[in-house]
Amino acid sequence: MYNSYLNFVSNITKNTISNSNFKSNKNYNGILEHVSNEQGKQYIKLINETITTLFPEISFENIKDFIIINDKYGIPQKEHFTFPDKTTVICSPTSLRYVYHSLIILNYYKLSNNTKNIVEVGCGYGGLFLGLCYFSKILDIRIDHYYFIDLPEICILIDNYISLHKDIINISYSTHSAFNYGSEIEEKNLFLISNYCFTEIEKEYRDKYITNLLPKVTNGFIIWQTVFNLPITQTNILNKKIYKIEEEKPQTATIQNKNYFVYF
């Protein structure tokens, strides 16, 4: 599955992606853009709870604006959703996931120890970065620089996709090959994000991140998958003080092998 994903990404980046249907292609959907309609409904509920309790500055008009932005390119598969303000929205459920993840990450990021630079390991096409750009501006949360770490083919896709959204990008960024494991990033006091990646990669590669990148990281947020034989009891491998662990919301894994939000 992963090889077909990489081959597909490599092929689409040889041409302009502005008219590509990569978000709805089966070779891509095994890895990304596969959030279900039911999960999308749960994300809407969680988004509503989050903006009500934490971010009243954010309106559902803001949410809709971001969804339109992220769904503009890639021709994603869209579903019908009803928002709490009774508006019917046709959008990719994955864009709703990016909204929710952006909000909970920003809420924790603003509490971190004056960290102003973010590094993301396993970045998809850059949708989470777009969400963080969009909502951090509304919330007046400062992010100085964003480091993407992914495979070279994916970094090209990210550069191409982000370049289509220049009008909303307010954070400087750079892409970095996963084969360097963050060793060339000189910045210290980083905030790490790794959603559905850090616990998925093989141990020998994860250990290289622990050696080369984690010493530069102060705080972070990981969506921890236990299905890859890395129990939630092993968060000590990060060598960081764990702030909070909670089950993923909504739970997108199985009861036997749950996912978790790990804040450190």
MOVEN-V403782 format. One line per field, one symbol per residue. ss: DSSP state (H for helix, E for strand, C for the rest). phi: phi as a letter, one per 40 degrees, with the letter a starting at -180 (. if undefined). burial: # if it has 9 or more other C-alpha atoms within 8 Angstrom, else .. A space follows every 10 residues. Layout:
ss = ???
phi = ???
burial = ???
This chain:
ss = CHHHHHHHHH HHCCCCCCCC CHHHCHHHHC CCCCCCHHHH HHHHHHHHHH HHHCCCCCCH HHHHHHHHHH HCCCCCCCEE EECCCCCEEE ECHHHHHHHH HHHHHHHHHC CCCCCCEEEE ECCCCCHHHH HHHHHHHHHC CCCCEEEEEE CHHHHHHHHH HHHCCHHHCC CEEEEEEHHH CCCCCCCCCE EEEEECCCCC CCHHHHHHHH HHCHHHEEEE EEEEECCCCC CHHHHHHHCC CCCEEEECCC CCCCCCCCEE EEEC
phi = .ccccccccc ccccbcccbc bdcbcccccc bafbcccccd cccccccccc cccbbcccbc ccdcccdccc ccbhfccbbc bbcdcgccbb acdccccccc cdccccccdc cccfcbbbbb bgbfbhccdd cccccccccf bcbcabbcba cdccccdddc ccccbdcbcb bcaabbcccc fgcccccbgc bcbacgbdcc ccdccccccc ccbdccbbbi abccccccgb dccbccccfb cccabacdbc cbbcccbccb cbbb
burial = ....##.### .##..##..# ####..#### ..#.#...## ####.###.# #...#..#.. ..##.###.# #.####..#. ###.....#. ########## #########. ....###### ###..###.# #########. #.#.###### ########## ##..#...#. #...####.. ##......## #########. ....##.### .###.##### ######...# .......... .#..#.##.. ##....#### ####
